[in-house]
Amino acid sequence: MKDAFLRTTAHAALVALAFAGGPAVAAPPGTLPFGAYDPGGDFANDPVPVIEHLFLPWQDVYLPSLNEADAYALARNRALLITIEPWTWTKSERNTPDDLRKGIADGSFDKNMEAICGTIAGLKSPVTIRWGHEMEAKDGVFIWSNWQPKDYIAAYQRMVTICRKAAPQITVMWSPRGEPGMEAYYPGDDYVDLVGISVFGLQAYDELNFDRDQSYADVMGPRYARAAAFGKPVVIAELGYSGDQAYVDAWENSVRVARPEFPNIVGVVYYNQREVHPWPNGLGLPDWRINKRVTP
């Protein structure tokens, strides 16, 4: 699977470079395959990205957006990474964790997954799905996180089985945050092609908690070790960094560099958006956007 992923992304990169129209490159320097969640379009004309990331709720979902994303990715020779969030983006109408768990178990949400994956089956771009990410987190951000591991695993396996039936060509990413205890939520090798993790560097957070700046390797090291333990290719599914110029530059020049201590990394996907969930200690909503991430 690692070789297949690399073949897909390397081919896309070569094609993109061949047809590039000459805009400045916005991607970090390095050789690892790169992509972005990029609703503002900062990477739209960059020839380097080979992965286009999008987030999709499975309630109140606008399915034609998948076809629009497919056309956008095809025009840029990019593969799609689709994060499927099992809720609605209308906060006042969201289920409770118990309702979601019970609804998945009794089949009430099968049709939501079938509809999305039925549409994915008709897309022309290579597609990786990422369902119910960061499930081990205990901060209460997601209604599918911090369940009993057996309940999450059963839900994940059910949803992957449904999606593979509708769209057998997909690649599947299991994507914890990377925190201690994530291994309890591993759904088994048959349900995982790639392991994703989230890696963010916020200088203000570092100062409060460590009295020093944390490097990319500092944050990445323990998360990578947990992810690589499963023997699968590892992708940084969400990446962001914000701080002063020196802090941002240090991260920028590290994240796409192939390192011998992280041999399983096969891709890096930047989260080019303002944070939507408040950080602890009153740090608010960090801005990860490439044109906003340097703070005075």
C-alpha positions in Angstrom: 0.0 0.0 0.0 2.9 2.4 0.7 4.3 1.8 -2.8 0.9 2.3 -4.4 0.3 5.6 -2.4 3.7 6.9 -3.5 3.2 5.9 -7.1 -0.1 7.8 -7.2 1.3 10.9 -5.6 4.6 10.9 -7.4 2.8 10.6 -10.8 0.4 13.4 -9.9 3.3 15.6 -8.9 5.1 15.0 -12.2 2.0 15.7 -14.2 1.3 18.9 -12.2 4.8 20.2 -12.7 4.6 19.5 -16.4 1.5 21.6 -16.8 2.3 24.3 -14.2 1.6 27.8 -15.4 4.4 29.5 -13.4 2.8 30.7 -10.1 4.9 31.0 -7.0 5.1 27.8 -4.9 3.3 28.1 -1.6 4.1 24.6 -0.3 6.8 24.0 2.3 10.2 22.9 0.8 11.0 19.2 0.8 10.4 15.9 -1.0 7.5 14.3 0.9 4.2 14.2 -1.0 2.2 17.3 0.1 -1.5 18.3 0.2 -3.8 20.7 1.9 -7.2 21.4 3.2 -7.4 24.8 1.4 -10.9 26.4 1.3 -9.3 29.8 0.6 -7.5 28.5 -2.5 -4.0 29.6 -1.5 -2.6 26.4 -3.1 -4.9 26.5 -6.1 -2.2 27.2 -8.6 0.7 25.6 -6.7 2.1 22.7 -8.8 3.5 20.9 -5.7 0.3 19.6 -3.9 -0.8 16.1 -4.9 -3.6 15.7 -2.3 -6.8 17.8 -2.0 -8.4 17.5 1.5 -12.1 18.2 2.1 -14.3 17.8 5.2 -17.9 16.5 4.8 -20.7 16.1 7.4 -22.8 13.1 6.8 -26.0 14.9 7.8 -27.2 17.9 5.8 -24.5 17.0 3.3 -24.5 18.6 -0.2 -23.4 15.7 -2.3 -22.7 17.7 -5.5 -19.8 19.2 -3.6 -18.0 15.9 -4.1 -18.3 16.2 -7.9 -17.1 19.8 -7.7 -14.1 18.7 -5.6 -13.4 15.9 -8.0 -13.3 18.3 -11.0 -11.1 20.7 -9.0 -8.7 17.9 -8.1 -8.6 16.4 -11.6 -7.7 19.8 -13.1 -4.7 19.9 -10.8 -3.8 16.2 -10.9 -4.5 15.7 -7.2 -5.9 12.8 -5.2 -8.8 13.4 -2.8 -8.7 12.9 0.9 -12.3 13.0 2.2 -12.8 13.3 6.0 -16.4 12.2 6.8 -17.6 13.6 10.0 -20.6 11.7 11.5 -22.7 14.7 12.5 -24.3 17.8 11.1 -22.4 21.1 11.0 -25.5 22.8 12.4 -24.5 22.8 16.1 -28.0 23.2 17.5 -29.1 20.0 15.7 -26.3 17.7 16.6 -26.9 14.3 18.2 -25.6 13.3 21.6 -22.8 10.8 21.7 -25.2 8.2 22.9 -27.7 8.8 20.1 -24.9 8.6 17.5 -23.5 5.4 19.0 -26.9 3.7 19.2 -27.9 5.0 15.7 -24.8 3.5 14.1 -25.3 0.2 15.9 -28.9 -0.2 14.8 -28.3 0.9 11.2 -30.0 4.2 11.4 -27.1 6.0 9.8 -26.2 3.3 7.2 -28.0 5.4 4.5 -25.8 8.4 5.3 -22.7 6.5 4.6 -24.2 4.7 1.6 -25.2 8.1 0.0 -21.7 9.6 0.4 -19.8 6.5 -0.8 -22.2 5.9 -3.6 -21.3 9.3 -4.9 -17.6 8.6 -4.3 -17.9 5.5 -6.5 -18.5 7.8 -9.5 -15.6 10.1 -8.9 -12.6 10.0 -11.2 -9.9 11.0 -8.8 -8.2 8.5 -6.4 -10.0 8.8 -3.1 -9.0 8.1 0.5 -11.7 8.2 3.1 -11.1 9.2 6.7 -14.1 8.5 9.0 -14.5 9.5 12.6 -11.1 11.0 13.1 -9.4 11.8 16.5 -11.5 9.3 18.2 -9.2 8.9 21.2 -9.4 12.6 22.2 -10.9 13.4 25.6 -11.6 17.1 25.1 -15.2 16.7 24.1 -14.8 18.4 20.7 -16.3 15.5 18.7 -19.4 13.4 19.6 -17.6 10.3 18.3 -14.5 10.6 20.5 -13.7 9.1 23.9 -16.2 6.2 23.4 -15.5 2.8 24.8 -13.0 1.4 22.3 -15.2 -1.6 21.4 -18.1 0.7 20.5 -16.0 2.9 18.3 -14.3 0.0 16.6 -17.7 -1.6 15.8 -18.9 1.7 14.4 -15.8 2.2 12.3 -15.8 -1.3 10.9 -19.5 -1.0 10.0 -19.0 2.3 8.2 -15.8 1.1 6.3 -17.6 -2.1 5.2 -20.5 0.0 3.9 -18.2 2.4 2.0 -16.1 -0.3 0.5 -19.2 -2.1 -0.8 -20.4 1.1 -2.5 -16.9 2.2 -3.6 -14.5 -0.7 -3.6 -11.7 1.4 -5.1 -11.2 3.6 -2.0 -8.2 3.7 0.3 -9.1 3.9 4.0 -7.3 6.0 6.6 -7.8 5.4 10.3 -6.9 8.7 11.9 -6.4 9.2 15.6 -5.0 12.5 16.9 -1.9 10.7 18.0 -2.4 10.8 21.7 -1.6 8.1 24.4 -4.2 5.4 24.4 -5.0 5.6 20.6 -4.0 2.0 20.2 -7.1 0.8 22.0 -9.2 2.2 19.1 -7.3 0.4 16.3 -9.9 -1.4 14.2 -7.6 -4.1 12.8 -5.4 -4.4 9.8 -8.2 -5.4 7.4 -9.9 -2.0 8.0 -6.8 0.3 7.7 -4.7 1.1 4.7 -3.1 4.3 6.1 -2.7 5.7 9.6 -3.3 9.4 9.9 -2.2 11.7 12.8 -2.7 15.4 13.6 0.4 17.5 14.2 0.1 21.2 15.2 2.6 23.7 16.6 1.4 26.7 18.4 4.1 28.9 19.9 1.8 30.4 22.5 0.8 27.0 23.7 4.5 25.9 23.9 5.4 28.9 26.1 2.6 28.2 28.5 3.2 24.5 28.8 6.9 24.0 28.1 8.6 27.3 28.7 10.3 26.9 25.3 9.4 26.4 21.6 8.6 22.9 20.6 10.1 21.8 17.2 8.3 19.8 14.6 10.3 16.7 15.7 9.3 17.3 19.4 5.6 17.2 18.6 5.9 14.6 15.8 8.1 12.1 17.6 5.7 10.5 20.1 2.8 10.6 17.7 4.7 9.0 15.0 5.9 6.2 17.3 2.4 5.4 18.2 1.2 5.5 14.6 4.1 3.5 13.2 3.6 0.7 15.7 0.9 -0.7 13.4 3.3 -1.2 10.5 1.1 0.9 8.1 2.1 3.9 6.0 1.6 7.1 8.1 0.2 10.4 6.9 0.1 13.7 8.7 -3.6 14.2 7.9 -3.8 17.6 9.6 -0.8 19.9 10.0 -0.5 23.5 11.2 1.9 25.9 12.9 1.6 29.4 14.1 4.0 31.8 16.0 6.6 34.4 15.3 8.6 34.3 12.0 11.5 32.2 13.4 9.0 29.6 14.8 7.1 29.3 11.6 10.3 29.2 9.5 11.7 26.3 11.7 8.5 24.3 11.2 8.2 25.2 7.5 11.7 23.9 6.8 11.1 20.6 8.6 7.7 19.2 7.8 8.4 17.8 4.3 11.9 16.7 4.9 12.3 12.9 4.8 13.9 11.9 8.1 15.4 8.5 9.0 13.6 8.5 12.3 10.2 8.8 10.6 10.6 6.2 7.7 6.8 5.4 7.4 5.7 8.9 6.6 4.3 9.0 3.1 2.4 12.3 3.0 1.8 15.6 4.7 -1.5 17.5 4.5 -1.7 21.1 5.7 -4.8 22.5 7.4 -4.9 25.9 5.7 -7.7 27.4 7.8 -8.4 29.1 11.0 -9.1 26.7 13.9 -12.7 26.0 14.5 -12.4 24.5 18.0 -10.9 26.6 20.8 -7.5 25.6 22.2 -7.1 25.3 26.0 -5.7 27.9 28.4 -7.7 30.7 26.7 -5.7 30.5 23.5 -8.8 30.8 21.4 -8.8 29.9 17.7 -5.3 29.8 16.2 -5.0 30.9 12.6 -3.1 28.2 10.6 -3.6 29.9 7.2 -0.3 30.4 5.4 -0.8 34.2 5.1 -1.9 34.6 8.8 0.1 32.2 10.8 3.0 34.6 11.6 2.1 36.5 14.8 3.8 39.7 16.0 
